[in-house]
Amino acid sequence: MQVNWTGVYPALTTKFDANDQLDLPLFDKNLQAQLAAGVQGNILGGTLGEASTLTLDEKERLVKFTVEKVAGKVPVILNIAEGATREAIVQAGLAKDWGASGLMLLPPMRYKPDHREAVAYFKAIAGSTNLPVMIYNNPVDYKTEVTLDMFEELKAIENIQAVKESTRDTTNVTRMKNRFGDRYKILCGVDTLAFEEICLGADGWVAGLVCGFPKETVAIFNLIREGNLKKALEIYRWFMPLLELDIHPKLVQYIKLAETEAGIGSEFVRSPRMPLEGDERKIILSVIQKAIACRPTV
């Protein structure tokens, strides 16, 4: 299926049950809420998807299940976050076999590559597949910045088509546009900067709080693109206390709690993460419940 890299792409959480097994019925409930809201794609196995804790078998089941359930409505993207180039290439091949439409690709894990190594890593993986690739540029959390000079070397690789822009520097959108024009699609990867980056020309939004609030997320994106900034900003300001849950080390626990309160998720996480408790849970729950109590009509 063709990937356009525009619109809202949820970074879906992986649903577990009380026995630490995949909860595919609950995952499907959330997935259908995303589709009903009008998302343009889905991303599996990202940070929110607790990718580092998933077995290869679980990734296969999750991708195949999602492909079946979306039934060609939107593309399914699998994130690859590996330490070894060889393993990343294997997973790129498997993703295609399982039915994924594209890949999101992080720099090497656990080792901070230099410019030459990072470019070689991306070229090797993209060159091993004909699936379209989105580079995930998140130096804040993953310590490797994909620089404009790196993107210059990568632009000859046709299937490297997009970037998940998570540098937390909104001016990077303009730098990319100035240097590369429309060569790369740019998707905002930080919830708290989405309004600003879409206004600056970002083509899409890889969203986190969409997992609990799909209608509001899609509405903000669509309203901005339609030029109705006043209405978009009204929803965005309501949303901001929730969006800030996306930029915390415990974003998985926080967003899963938000999904639970919204009725389309559960709090179960996989060890070493642990569910929230005590005062921390009360504080985050208060933020979520306060937002739900004054949820706008979209």
N, C-alpha and C positions, 0 to 999 in steps of 0.2 A: 504493500500500500504506500502511496506517495506521502511524504512528510513535507508539509509546507512551512513548519517552524514559525507559525503565527498563531496568535491567540493564547489562551490559558492552557498550560500543561501542568496538571497536578503532579507533585512529587508524592506519590501515594505511600501511606504507611502500610506496613505488612501487619495483617491482623493475626493474632495468636489467641488460642483458648487457654483455659485454666491449666491444661496439661502441657503447655508450651508447644502445641502443634499448630500448624496453619489453620486458621479459621476462614475457610473459603466462602461459606455462606455470608458471613459478616463482611468480608472483603467485597463480595458482590453487591451487597446492600449499599455500601459506600460508592462503589464504582457506578452503579446505576444512578445514584444521586448526582455524580459528576456529569454523566452523560446527559441527564435531564436538564442540567443547568447550562449545557452548551459548551463544555470544554472541547478543545481542538486536538487533544492527545493525552496520553497518560505515560508517566515515567515510573518504572519499577526499579527497586533495588538501589535507590539513592540513600542519602544520609537518613532521611525520614523512614525509608524502607528497611532500616537496620541491616543493610547489605552485608556488613562484616560478620554478622551472626548467622547468615543463611547458608545452608548447605547447597551444593550444586543441584541436588535432587529437588530441593525446595524452590530454587530459582526456576528450574524447568517446569515444575507444577504451576508456579505462579504465572509464568509467562504464557504457557499454553492455556491456562484457565482464563486469563484476561483476554487473550486473542479470541477465544471462543465466545466470551460474553460480550465483547464490544462488537463482534459480528461485522467487522468492516466499517463501522461508523467513524472511528478515529484510529490513528496509528498508536501502536504500543512500542515504547522505547525502553530498552534495558540499559541501566547504568553499568559501566565496567570500572572497577576500582581495585586494581591488582598491583602487586609489587614487582612481578616478573613480566617482561614483555611477552614471553612465550605463553604464559597463562592467560594474559589478556587476549592474545590472538586466538587461543582455544575458545575462550568464552565468546568472542565475536562470532566465531563460526557456529557455536552452539546456539547463540541468540537467533541467527538466521534460520537454523534448523527448527527451532521451536516456534517460529512464526513472527518474531519481532520485526517491526518495520524500520527500526533505526537504533542507534546507539548514543548514549551519553558517556563521554570518556574523560575520566580524571587523569591527571599526571600520575606517575608512579607513586605508590603508597610506601611510606616508611623510609624512603630514600629521596632526598631533595636533589633532583637532577640539575645540571647546569643547562645553559641554552642549547648546546649541541645535543645533549642526551635527551632533553625533553622533546625537541623537534624530531629526533630519530624515533623516539617511542611512539609519538602520534602518527608519524608516517608509516611505521611498520604495521601498526594495528589497522589504520585506515586502508593501507595497501593490501591487507589480507582479505578484505571484504568489499562487496559493492553496496552494503548498507550505508545510508547517509549517517553522518557523524556530527554530533554537537560536542564541542570542547567545553568542559566545565572549568571555568576559571575562578578559583576560590582560594587566593593566597592567604586569607585570614585564617581559615580552618585547616587548610591542607599544605600551607607553607611554600608552595611553588606558584609563582605568578607566570601566567602565559602572557608574555609581553607582546607589544605591537610588532616588534622585530621578529618574534617567533611566528606570529600570524602572517607576516610577510612571506616567510619561507613556506608556510603551510598552504598558502592560497593557490598553489599549483595543484594541490591534491583535490580533485573535483568533489569527492564525496565528503570532505570536511566542509560543512555547509553553514554551521551556526555556532554560537557561543552562548553559554549560560553565564551571564555577566554578574559575578558575585564578588567583585573586588571591593565593593562598598564605596566606590568613587564614581559618582554619577557622571563626572566629566569624561570617564572612559567611553561612554556611549558616543559622545561627540568626537572623541579622538578616533574611535573605530570608524565612524561614518566619514570623517574627514579624510582618513587615509585609504579606506577600502570601498567607500561608497556603499553599494548594495551587495558586495561580494559575499559578506557574511550576514546571516540573519542574527539579530541580537535579542536575547530573551533575558529579561531581568530575573535575577536569581535571589534577590533579597526583598522580602515582603515589604519592609518599611521604606523602600525606595521605589516601589512600583509606580506610583503616580508620576513621580518626577521622571523616571527613566522612560516610561511610555510617552510622556509629553515630549521628551527629547528625541524620540524616534525609535525606541525599542519596538521590535516586531512582535514580541510575545512576553509571557510572564510564566516562569517556572515557579509555581506558588506552593506555599506550605499550609497556611491557614485555610486554603481552599478545601483541605481535607475535611474540615468541619463546617465550612461556610461556602459552598460552591456557588450559590446564586449571587451572593454579594461580590465575590471575586470576579466572576464573569461580567457582572454588571459594571463594575468599575472599569474594566478593560474596554468593554464595548462603548460605554459612555464617553470615555476619553477619545476613542477613535472616531466617534460620531461628532466630536467637538462640543459635547455638553459637559464642560469642565466643572461648572457649578454643581451639578447633580453628582458627578463623580467624586468631587472633593467632599461633598456632604457625607457620602457613604464612607469614603476613605478616612475621614476624621473620626467617624464612629468606629471604624475598624481598627484604628491604630493601636489601642491597648492590646488587642488580640494579636495584631501583626508583630508586635514586639516580642511575642512568645517565640517567634521564629529565629531570633538572633541570640539565643541563650544556649549554653552547652546542653541543657536538658530539653531542647526543643522537641525531642521525640516524646518524652513524657508529657510535656505541656500540651502539645498538639493532640496527642491521643486522649488526654483528658477533655480537651475541647470537642473532639469528635464524639466522645461518650455523652457529654452534656447536650450535644446537638442531636443525639439519637442515631448516629451512624458509625459508631465505633466502640471500642473498649479500651480500658487502661492497661491491658496486658502488654508488657514489654519483655524482651529477652535479656537474660543475664549476660553481661554484668550490669546492665541498666536495671533499676528497680522502680516499681511504682512510687509515686509521690505519697508522702504521709506527713502527719503533724501540721505545724504552722505553715510550712512551705505549700502543702496541698491546699490549705485553707485560703492562702493568699491568691494562688493561681485560680482556684475555683471561684473566688470572689470576682476576679477580673472577668472570667468567662461568663458567670451568671449575670453580672451587671450589664455586660454587652447584650446578652440574649434578651434581657428584660426590656431593652429599648432598641431591639433589632429593627432596622428600617425595612420598609416595604419596597421591594425591587421588582 
